[in-house]
Amino acid sequence: MARSTRWIRKSLLQVDAAERRSPADLARAAADIVLLSRFYYLFLAFNIGTSGLQFARAYMGRPPTAPIWPITALQQFTGTGWFANDHAVTVVGLLFAIAAASFPRSLVWRLGSFGYLLLHVALSNSYGSINHGNHVILFVGFALLFLPRRNEGRRMARKNVLSCLTVFWFAQGLILLPYTLSGFWKIWYSRLEVFSPDAMTRILLDRALLEADNIPVLLPFIAQHNALAQSMWWLTLYIEIFAFLVVFRPHLHRPIGVVLMLFHITSDWLMNISFSLNIIMLGLFLVLSPLAPTRFSLSGVIRSLPIVGIPFRVVKRRQLSQQPREPRHVWLVYDGECPMCNNYAQYLRLKQSVEEFVLVDARQGGPIVDEVRQLPHDLNDGMVVRIGSRYFVGHEALHVLALLSEDRGAFNKFNRLAFSSPLVSRVTYPMLKFGRWVLLKLKGVAPIDHEHSRPL
């Protein structure tokens, strides 16, 4: 879990230098993610109840001519006669979707909704042609299967927050990955034709021949203006190729979500290619992203753009490098019952530029400890350093303290020499954590926040 969410912790916990993610922000984001899952299942129920995802739309009144693996597996166990009960299957799917919208934390209802979706999509694609329009809602439904159930207790609450963030990141990745694959496919399939100055115009003319009986609204106008058509072509390639990176750049969630929604609307008016479900999913999981900055920042968007934002990021780093880096206030949250942690905290001396160095025993509680408890981090997994509004946990905390420690005294010299390297601190910290666990076992001390530990 820690490895799979490392990118999330770096890209989402720290949105920008001017806007850090607080523990309360993360908790609210997790609650919003659960709320968005409710809207997803309500939208699914609406489509099942109307016509879009009814089972009768997938079943053509005869057994599938080219069944794919979910249908093949079902046919081996149940035959094909049950396909005719399309109305009953639709009602079951509708009930599952409504129940999942009412109780999104219950795996049973989410699993039932996903099963219905998988069956519907597999059957509709088992008649010799593939319809990609329904794939995105199936992908999101798969990601939402991993939403955590509601658990009481502070420790489980922190894990729930991190799990919700991971699920949301997974859903965004499944939505955006097909765009990136599509962009690379365009380059690979067209080879050097992608660089042709009239590539988009020729694509539109070919489309006009295919849609001779139903010419799209915008096609005649765009086809007559090659410069505009080519600009749209290059913008499409840029957005598609780098779409997946948007997951890790929260500043781009909303603007790229809007751009992709406009892309699908334009594709419908320009080429009669409609992906209505993609528009809804982009609106839910990108435009309404709770992980995006609360305030729109044009400079943040420009710096986050792949390739285009490189010079702006260089200028920003240069500006930050000219500002004083030494922090004035540092808080260290550690386990006071651990002899090794306690001695480390007592012997550590920071540079004189640090005006205030506060040692906080996690077992004694306090405002800082309450904030740390809201982070997606277990206090039993390592110490936490707070500098301003930023938090460093585990080996990151060890590394930061080594950089800030004085260069005098045997202990501080060794600490600075040993852990000023990020690699050494990363490799060494698990061994230190194991030593802490052994010492606590020998002392007979319960873990932090354990039900038998003293009240905080």
C-alpha positions in Angstrom: 0.0 0.0 0.0 2.8 2.4 0.9 4.6 1.9 -2.4 1.4 2.1 -4.5 0.4 5.4 -2.9 3.8 7.1 -2.8 2.9 9.3 -5.8 -0.4 10.3 -4.2 1.4 11.4 -1.0 3.8 13.5 -3.0 1.4 15.0 -5.5 -1.7 15.3 -3.5 -0.6 16.1 0.1 1.4 19.0 -1.3 -0.6 20.7 -4.0 1.7 23.7 -4.4 4.2 25.7 -2.3 1.4 28.2 -1.6 -1.3 25.7 -0.8 -0.5 22.7 1.3 -2.9 19.8 2.1 -3.9 19.8 5.7 -5.2 16.7 7.5 -8.6 18.2 7.6 -8.5 18.8 3.8 -7.7 15.2 3.3 -10.5 14.0 5.5 -13.0 16.3 3.6 -11.6 15.0 0.3 -12.2 11.4 1.3 -15.8 12.3 2.3 -16.3 14.0 -1.0 -15.0 10.9 -2.8 -17.6 8.8 -1.1 -20.3 11.4 -2.1 -19.1 11.3 -5.8 -19.4 7.5 -5.7 -23.1 8.0 -4.7 -23.6 10.2 -7.7 -21.9 7.6 -9.9 -24.3 4.9 -8.8 -27.3 7.2 -9.1 -26.3 8.0 -12.7 -25.9 4.2 -13.3 -29.4 3.6 -11.9 -30.8 6.3 -14.1 -29.3 4.8 -17.2 -30.5 1.3 -16.3 -34.0 2.6 -15.5 -34.3 4.6 -18.7 -32.8 3.0 -21.7 -29.0 3.5 -21.9 -27.8 0.5 -20.0 -30.9 -1.7 -20.0 -30.2 -5.4 -20.6 -32.6 -5.5 -23.5 -30.4 -3.0 -25.4 -27.5 -5.5 -25.2 -29.5 -8.6 -26.0 -30.5 -8.8 -29.7 -33.1 -11.5 -29.3 -30.7 -14.3 -30.2 -27.6 -15.9 -28.6 -24.4 -14.0 -29.1 -22.6 -14.8 -32.4 -19.1 -13.9 -31.1 -19.2 -14.3 -27.3 -16.3 -12.9 -25.3 -15.0 -14.5 -22.1 -17.6 -13.4 -19.5 -20.4 -14.6 -21.8 -18.5 -17.8 -22.7 -18.0 -18.6 -19.0 -21.7 -18.1 -18.3 -22.8 -20.1 -21.2 -20.8 -23.1 -20.0 -22.6 -23.1 -16.6 -26.1 -21.8 -17.5 -26.6 -22.1 -21.2 -28.2 -19.3 -23.3 -31.9 -19.6 -22.4 -31.7 -17.1 -19.5 -30.7 -14.3 -21.9 -34.4 -14.0 -22.8 -35.2 -12.9 -19.2 -33.8 -9.4 -20.1 -36.4 -7.5 -18.1 -35.8 -9.4 -14.9 -32.0 -9.0 -15.3 -32.5 -5.2 -15.8 -34.6 -5.0 -12.6 -31.9 -6.8 -10.6 -29.2 -4.4 -11.9 -31.4 -1.4 -11.1 -31.9 -2.6 -7.5 -28.2 -3.1 -7.1 -27.4 0.3 -8.4 -29.9 2.0 -6.1 -28.7 0.1 -3.1 -25.1 1.0 -4.0 -26.0 4.7 -4.2 -27.7 4.5 -0.8 -24.9 2.4 0.8 -21.7 3.1 -1.1 -19.6 1.6 1.7 -21.2 -1.9 1.2 -19.2 -4.1 -1.1 -22.2 -6.4 -1.8 -24.1 -3.7 -3.7 -21.1 -2.3 -5.5 -20.1 -5.8 -6.6 -23.6 -6.5 -7.8 -23.7 -3.3 -9.8 -20.3 -4.0 -11.3 -21.4 -7.6 -12.2 -24.5 -6.2 -14.0 -22.3 -3.7 -15.9 -19.8 -6.4 -16.9 -22.5 -8.6 -18.1 -24.2 -5.8 -20.1 -20.9 -4.6 -21.7 -19.7 -8.2 -22.5 -23.1 -9.1 -24.1 -23.3 -6.0 -26.2 -19.8 -6.7 -27.5 -20.5 -10.3 -28.3 -22.2 -9.8 -31.6 -19.2 -9.2 -33.8 -18.5 -5.6 -33.1 -16.9 -3.6 -30.2 -18.6 -0.6 -28.7 -16.1 1.4 -26.6 -18.7 3.9 -25.4 -19.6 1.9 -22.3 -16.1 0.9 -21.2 -15.4 4.0 -19.1 -18.4 3.5 -16.7 -17.3 -0.1 -16.3 -13.7 0.9 -15.5 -14.9 3.4 -12.9 -17.2 0.7 -11.4 -14.2 -1.6 -11.1 -12.2 1.1 -9.3 -15.0 1.8 -6.8 -15.0 -1.8 -5.8 -12.1 -1.0 -3.6 -13.8 1.7 -1.5 -13.2 0.9 2.2 -16.0 0.0 4.5 -16.7 2.4 7.3 -14.8 1.6 10.5 -14.7 3.2 13.9 -11.6 4.4 15.6 -8.9 6.9 14.7 -6.5 4.4 13.3 -9.0 2.9 10.9 -10.2 6.4 10.0 -6.7 7.3 8.8 -6.5 4.2 6.7 -10.0 4.9 5.2 -8.8 8.4 4.2 -5.8 6.9 2.4 -7.9 4.1 0.8 -10.4 6.6 -0.5 -7.6 8.7 -2.0 -6.1 5.7 -3.6 -9.5 4.5 -5.1 -10.1 8.0 -6.5 -6.6 8.1 -8.0 -7.2 4.6 -9.5 -10.5 5.7 -11.0 -8.9 8.8 -12.6 -6.1 6.7 -14.0 -8.6 4.3 -15.6 -10.5 7.2 -17.1 -7.4 9.0 -18.5 -5.2 6.0 -19.6 -7.3 5.3 -22.8 -6.7 8.9 -23.9 -3.0 8.4 -23.6 -3.1 5.1 -25.4 -5.2 6.7 -28.1 -2.7 9.5 -28.6 0.2 7.0 -29.0 -1.9 4.8 -31.3 -2.5 7.9 -33.6 1.2 8.5 -33.8 2.1 4.8 -34.4 -0.7 4.1 -36.8 -0.2 7.2 -39.0 3.6 7.2 -38.8 4.9 10.4 -40.5 1.4 11.3 -41.6 0.8 12.7 -38.2 3.2 15.6 -39.1 1.4 16.4 -42.3 0.2 20.0 -42.5 -3.2 18.9 -43.7 -3.6 15.8 -41.6 -6.8 16.9 -39.8 -8.4 18.2 -43.0 -7.9 14.9 -44.8 -9.4 13.0 -41.8 -12.5 15.3 -41.9 -12.9 14.8 -45.7 -12.7 11.0 -45.2 -15.3 11.3 -42.5 -17.5 13.4 -44.7 -17.6 10.5 -47.2 -18.6 8.1 -44.5 -21.3 10.4 -43.1 -22.6 11.6 -46.5 -26.2 11.1 -45.4 -25.7 12.9 -42.1 -23.0 15.6 -42.4 -22.0 16.8 -38.9 -22.7 20.4 -38.0 -19.1 21.7 -37.8 -17.5 19.6 -40.4 -18.0 21.9 -43.5 -16.7 24.9 -41.6 -13.6 23.3 -40.0 -12.7 21.5 -43.3 -12.5 24.8 -45.1 -10.1 26.3 -42.6 -7.0 24.2 -42.6 -5.1 26.3 -40.0 -7.9 25.8 -37.5 -8.2 22.1 -38.2 -4.5 21.6 -37.8 -4.5 23.5 -34.5 -7.2 21.2 -33.2 -5.3 18.2 -34.4 -2.1 19.2 -32.5 -4.0 20.2 -29.4 -5.8 16.8 -29.5 -2.5 14.9 -29.7 -0.9 16.9 -26.9 -3.9 16.4 -24.5 -4.2 12.7 -25.3 -0.6 11.8 -25.0 -0.1 13.5 -21.6 -3.6 12.8 -20.3 -2.5 10.1 -17.8 0.0 12.6 -16.2 -3.0 14.7 -15.1 -3.7 12.2 -12.4 -0.6 13.3 -10.5 -1.0 17.1 -11.2 -4.0 18.3 -9.2 -3.9 21.8 -10.8 -4.8 20.2 -14.1 -7.8 18.1 -12.9 -10.5 20.7 -13.5 -9.1 22.5 -16.6 -8.1 19.3 -18.5 -11.4 17.7 -17.4 -13.3 20.6 -19.0 -11.1 20.5 -22.2 -11.7 16.7 -22.6 -15.5 17.3 -22.1 -15.4 19.9 -24.9 -13.3 17.5 -27.0 -16.1 14.9 -26.9 -18.8 17.5 -27.6 -16.8 18.8 -30.5 -16.1 15.3 -31.8 -19.9 14.7 -31.9 -20.6 17.9 -33.8 -17.5 17.4 -36.1 -17.4 13.7 -36.8 -20.6 12.2 -35.3 -18.5 10.4 -32.7 -20.4 10.4 -29.4 -19.0 9.4 -26.0 -21.7 10.7 -23.6 -20.7 8.5 -20.7 -17.1 9.8 -20.9 -18.4 13.3 -20.5 -20.3 12.4 -17.3 -17.3 10.5 -15.9 -14.9 13.4 -16.7 -17.3 15.8 -14.9 -17.5 13.6 -11.8 -13.9 12.5 -11.4 -12.0 15.5 -12.9 -14.1 18.7 -13.0 -15.5 17.9 -9.5 -12.2 16.5 -8.2 -11.9 17.1 -4.4 -8.1 16.7 -4.8 -7.9 19.8 -7.0 -6.8 23.1 -5.4 -9.7 25.0 -3.8 -8.8 28.1 -5.7 -8.0 28.2 -9.4 -4.5 29.3 -10.2 -3.5 30.1 -13.7 0.2 30.1 -12.9 -0.2 26.7 -11.2 -2.0 25.3 -14.3 0.8 26.6 -16.6 3.6 25.2 -14.4 1.8 21.8 -14.3 1.5 21.4 -18.0 3.8 18.7 -19.4 6.8 20.1 -21.4 5.1 23.5 -21.8 5.4 24.2 -18.1 9.1 23.3 -17.8 10.5 26.9 -18.2 7.9 28.2 -15.8 8.8 25.6 -13.2 12.5 26.5 -13.6 11.7 30.1 -12.9 9.6 29.2 -9.9 12.4 27.0 -8.5 14.9 29.8 -9.0 12.6 32.2 -7.1 12.2 29.7 -4.3 15.9 29.1 -4.1 16.5 32.8 -3.5 14.2 32.7 -0.4 15.5 31.7 3.0 15.1 28.0 3.4 15.9 27.5 7.1 12.6 26.9 9.0 12.0 28.8 12.2 9.7 26.4 14.0 10.0 22.6 14.0 7.8 20.0 15.8 8.9 16.4 16.3 6.2 13.9 17.2 7.7 10.7 18.6 6.9 7.7 20.9 7.9 8.7 24.4 7.8 5.1 25.6 10.4 4.0 23.1 13.9 4.4 24.7 15.6 4.7 21.3 13.1 7.3 20.1 13.3 9.2 23.4 17.1 9.3 23.5 17.2 10.4 19.9 14.8 13.3 20.5 16.7 14.4 23.7 20.2 14.3 22.2 19.2 15.9 18.9 20.3 19.6 18.5 19.2 21.6 15.5 20.9 24.6 13.9 20.6 28.0 15.6 18.5 29.3 12.7 15.7 27.1 14.1 14.2 29.4 16.7 11.8 26.8 18.2 12.2 23.0 18.3 9.3 21.3 20.1 9.3 17.7 21.2 5.8 16.1 21.3 5.2 12.7 22.9 2.5 11.1 20.8 1.1 9.3 23.8 0.5 12.5 25.7 -1.7 14.0 22.9 -2.1 17.6 22.0 -3.1 19.7 19.0 -0.2 18.6 16.9 -0.8 15.0 17.6 -4.5 15.4 16.7 -3.5 16.8 13.4 -1.1 14.0 12.8 -3.8 11.5 13.6 -5.8 12.9 10.7 -3.0 12.2 8.2 -3.0 8.9 6.2 -0.2 7.8 8.5 -0.1 5.5 11.5 1.9 6.9 14.4 3.2 3.4 15.1 4.9 3.4 11.7 7.3 6.1 12.6 7.9 9.6 13.8 6.5 12.8 12.2 8.2 16.1 11.7 6.1 19.2 11.1 7.7 22.3 9.5 5.3 25.1 8.9 2.3 23.4 7.3 4.3 20.5 5.9 4.6 17.0 7.4 7.4 14.6 7.0 6.9 11.0 8.1 9.2 8.0 8.7 12.4 8.1 6.8 11.6 11.5 5.4 11.4 12.9 8.9 14.8 11.3 9.7 16.4 12.8 6.6 15.0 16.3 7.3 16.2 16.3 10.9 19.6 15.2 9.7 19.8 18.2 7.4 18.7 20.5 10.1 21.0 19.1 12.9 24.1 20.9 14.1 27.5 19.9 12.9 29.0 19.6 16.4 28.9 16.9 19.0 29.5 13.2 18.3 25.8 12.3 18.2 24.7 15.2 15.9 27.8 14.7 13.6 26.9 11.0 13.2 23.3 11.8 12.6 24.1 14.4 10.0 26.6 12.2 8.3 24.5 9.0 8.3 21.0 10.3 7.4 21.6 13.3 5.3 21.5 10.9 2.4 17.9 10.1 1.3 18.9 6.6 0.2 20.6 5.7 3.6 17.7 7.0 5.6 15.2 5.1 3.4 17.2 1.8 3.8 18.0 2.3 7.5 14.6 3.4 8.8 12.8 0.0 8.6 15.6 -1.5 10.8 15.1 1.3 13.3 11.4 0.8 13.3 11.9 -2.9 14.0 14.2 -2.1 16.9 11.5 0.2 18.3 9.0 -2.7 18.0 11.3 -5.0 19.9 12.0 -2.5 22.7 8.2 -1.9 23.2 7.6 -5.7 23.3 10.3 -6.1 25.9 8.8 -3.3 28.0 5.3 -4.6 27.6 4.0 -1.3 26.2 1.0 -1.3 23.9 1.1 0.4 20.5 0.0 4.1 20.3 -3.8 4.5 20.0 -4.2 0.8 21.1 -7.4 0.2 23.0 -5.4 -0.8 26.1 -3.2 2.3 26.0 -3.9 5.1 28.4 -6.4 7.8 27.2 -5.0 10.6 25.1 
